[in-house]
Amino acid sequence: MNASPEKIDGAKPLAAIIGGGPAGLMAAEMLSEQAEVHVFDAMPSLARKFLLAGKSGLNITHGEEFASFINRFGDAREKLRTALEAFTPQDVRDWAAGLGIETFEGSSHRIFPRQMKASPLLRAWIQRLGRAGVTFHTKHKWRGWTDDGALVFETPDGERLFTPAATVLALGGASWPRLGSDGGWTRLLAEKGIRINELKPANCGFEVSWSEHLKTRFAGHPVKSVALEFGGTRIKGDFVVTETGVEGSAVYALSGPLRDEIASNGKALLKIDLAPDRDEARLVRELERPQGKSSMANFLRKVAGIEGVKAALLREAGPDLPWDPTQLMKRIKHLELVLTAPRPIAEAISSAGGIALDDLGTDYMTSVPGLFAAGEMLDWEAPTGGYLLTACLATGRAAGLGAGEFLARTR
Ligand SMILES: Cc1cc2nc3c(=O)[nH]c(=O)nc-3n(C[C@H](O)[C@H](O)[C@H](O)COP(=O)(O)OP(=O)(O)OC[C@H]3O[C@@H](n4cnc5c(N)ncnc54)[C@H](O)[C@@H]3O)c2cc1C
């Protein structure tokens, strides 16, 4: 293997950003004035997960009040607060506008680019970074360090070394590994003594032992306008029945606590309200109406709007539906689904776990001097809704600024 050390000379100090997703590109933007910035990525092109997120509209941030917004980060809230206060959802919108991308707030307060895709924003961003002097090196897979501290990259032309004065890692989590983030960095950083919490699926689907009937007839069917409840949190929305279980936005919103419950107890009981717009008393009154000659299926469709996949879910909980209106109401509004495992991290929207936030400085420097980290590779999780990208951009910004201060201190 060719191991030619490479040093790129320049008046400014050298900075390496490893990982060209949203966190890494934001770090590059912060550093470009004061350093000669080189962005390295394992893939043939940058930000593939960001582009994929654009396929579903690119929910780039969320318009709710900041006090609620920050609560979506759970236990990591206080650790992320400074970075998020310095780059708020409004700042995300202003930043996108600076790249010529107008955004709008949807009915659920989710914020999207008008074009509902990521490619125009990414194109404008990469061009602006190029004009600022940032150099991009794709097909450069980072493999660790040499004994004397040079970064080692595997490239189609063999091994290349690079020795920067500061490095920002923005290597992502471990979901959708074919887009570049495969979590392979955990071992490299653990060997350096950096504390890594296990990467786990977040915003993920779960496994359910469906009957053959449900699986073959209803896999792929959306279950609309339901409420899901777990651990005292109730989420109104939709989910999808899959061949292996359930997935979709309402499930994702509860996925952290469901995953942790399964890890502790081997299973989690997810409650489903199939008629969330009817309260219990109203539903009982409706179910007390005379059924006449209607079949049970027709009766449920007419009085409670339960049909198709919803009716199948009701029967999945037990073949015989109770005739007693109160018992039937309970089945409809308190259906229990036994979740047995989260789906693999490779299928998840994002990952939890990663570099322990307690071990990062407020400047996002790790315990290794001059080595910074940002984005999804840090140990925080949040629901879908634009929270993930906002935190990746905000921590990328904080790590870039932190690396800039480090360079100024150590020059
Ligand atoms: C289907 C889908 C839809 C999504 N939709 C949304 C959404 O609408 N809104 C939202 O907020 N979030 C969404 N997300 C999540 C969001 O895309 C991620 O949280 C975000 O991209 C993470 O940014 P990052 O920069 O930390 O990491 P990444 O975007 O994963 O980028 C990391 C980069 O590091 C590179 N890399 C990894 N290892 C190495 C290595 N060893 N050497 C060199 N390079 C390496 C990778 O190739 C990659 O380019 C979605 C995710 C998925 C999968």
PDBQT file of the ligand as one rigid body, heavy atoms in Angstrom, charges set to zero:
ROOT
HETATM    1  C1  LIG A 501     -34.591   8.623   4.993  1.00  0.00    +0.000 C 
HETATM    2  C2  LIG A 501     -34.150   9.751   5.885  1.00  0.00    +0.000 A 
HETATM    3  C3  LIG A 501     -34.870  10.924   5.920  1.00  0.00    +0.000 A 
HETATM    4  C4  LIG A 501     -34.486  11.968   6.786  1.00  0.00    +0.000 A 
HETATM    5  N1  LIG A 501     -35.230  13.117   6.803  1.00  0.00    +0.000 NA
HETATM    6  C5  LIG A 501     -34.890  14.103   7.660  1.00  0.00    +0.000 A 
HETATM    7  C6  LIG A 501     -35.645  15.325   7.701  1.00  0.00    +0.000 A 
HETATM    8  O1  LIG A 501     -36.561  15.534   6.871  1.00  0.00    +0.000 OA
HETATM    9  N2  LIG A 501     -35.312  16.246   8.628  1.00  0.00    +0.000 N 
HETATM   10  C7  LIG A 501     -34.281  16.049   9.519  1.00  0.00    +0.000 A 
HETATM   11  O2  LIG A 501     -34.051  16.924  10.368  1.00  0.00    +0.000 OA
HETATM   12  N3  LIG A 501     -33.508  14.947   9.457  1.00  0.00    +0.000 NA
HETATM   13  C8  LIG A 501     -33.801  13.978   8.558  1.00  0.00    +0.000 A 
HETATM   14  N4  LIG A 501     -33.021  12.841   8.500  1.00  0.00    +0.000 N 
HETATM   15  C9  LIG A 501     -31.832  12.747   9.378  1.00  0.00    +0.000 C 
HETATM   16  C10 LIG A 501     -30.667  13.611   8.856  1.00  0.00    +0.000 C 
HETATM   17  O3  LIG A 501     -30.504  13.403   7.462  1.00  0.00    +0.000 OA
HETATM   18  C11 LIG A 501     -29.383  13.242   9.605  1.00  0.00    +0.000 C 
HETATM   19  O4  LIG A 501     -29.612  13.403  10.999  1.00  0.00    +0.000 OA
HETATM   20  C12 LIG A 501     -28.211  14.130   9.170  1.00  0.00    +0.000 C 
HETATM   21  O5  LIG A 501     -27.927  13.942   7.788  1.00  0.00    +0.000 OA
HETATM   22  C13 LIG A 501     -26.960  13.814   9.986  1.00  0.00    +0.000 C 
HETATM   23  O6  LIG A 501     -25.983  14.751   9.600  1.00  0.00    +0.000 OA
HETATM   24  P1  LIG A 501     -24.434  14.497   9.899  1.00  0.00    +0.000 P 
HETATM   25  O7  LIG A 501     -23.706  15.542   9.129  1.00  0.00    +0.000 OA
HETATM   26  O8  LIG A 501     -24.214  14.379  11.353  1.00  0.00    +0.000 OA
HETATM   27  O9  LIG A 501     -24.132  13.048   9.285  1.00  0.00    +0.000 OA
HETATM   28  P2  LIG A 501     -24.363  12.479   7.824  1.00  0.00    +0.000 P 
HETATM   29  O10 LIG A 501     -25.348  13.260   7.066  1.00  0.00    +0.000 OA
HETATM   30  O11 LIG A 501     -24.617  11.036   8.019  1.00  0.00    +0.000 OA
HETATM   31  O12 LIG A 501     -22.955  12.698   7.115  1.00  0.00    +0.000 OA
HETATM   32  C14 LIG A 501     -21.806  12.010   7.562  1.00  0.00    +0.000 C 
HETATM   33  C15 LIG A 501     -20.813  11.924   6.418  1.00  0.00    +0.000 C 
HETATM   34  O13 LIG A 501     -19.644  11.288   6.911  1.00  0.00    +0.000 OA
HETATM   35  C16 LIG A 501     -19.131  10.425   5.913  1.00  0.00    +0.000 C 
HETATM   36  N5  LIG A 501     -18.340   9.389   6.574  1.00  0.00    +0.000 N 
HETATM   37  C17 LIG A 501     -18.739   8.469   7.484  1.00  0.00    +0.000 A 
HETATM   38  N6  LIG A 501     -17.690   7.704   7.851  1.00  0.00    +0.000 NA
HETATM   39  C18 LIG A 501     -16.614   8.161   7.167  1.00  0.00    +0.000 A 
HETATM   40  C19 LIG A 501     -15.238   7.794   7.139  1.00  0.00    +0.000 A 
HETATM   41  N7  LIG A 501     -14.745   6.800   7.894  1.00  0.00    +0.000 N 
HETATM   42  N8  LIG A 501     -14.409   8.497   6.330  1.00  0.00    +0.000 NA
HETATM   43  C20 LIG A 501     -14.865   9.530   5.571  1.00  0.00    +0.000 A 
HETATM   44  N9  LIG A 501     -16.149   9.914   5.551  1.00  0.00    +0.000 NA
HETATM   45  C21 LIG A 501     -17.022   9.234   6.361  1.00  0.00    +0.000 A 
HETATM   46  C22 LIG A 501     -20.361   9.887   5.222  1.00  0.00    +0.000 C 
HETATM   47  O14 LIG A 501     -20.079   9.438   3.920  1.00  0.00    +0.000 OA
HETATM   48  C23 LIG A 501     -21.311  11.089   5.249  1.00  0.00    +0.000 C 
HETATM   49  O15 LIG A 501     -21.232  11.846   4.052  1.00  0.00    +0.000 OA
HETATM   50  C24 LIG A 501     -33.357  11.807   7.626  1.00  0.00    +0.000 A 
HETATM   51  C25 LIG A 501     -32.604  10.633   7.572  1.00  0.00    +0.000 A 
HETATM   52  C26 LIG A 501     -32.987   9.605   6.707  1.00  0.00    +0.000 A 
HETATM   53  C27 LIG A 501     -32.176   8.339   6.668  1.00  0.00    +0.000 C 
ENDROOT
TORSDOF 0
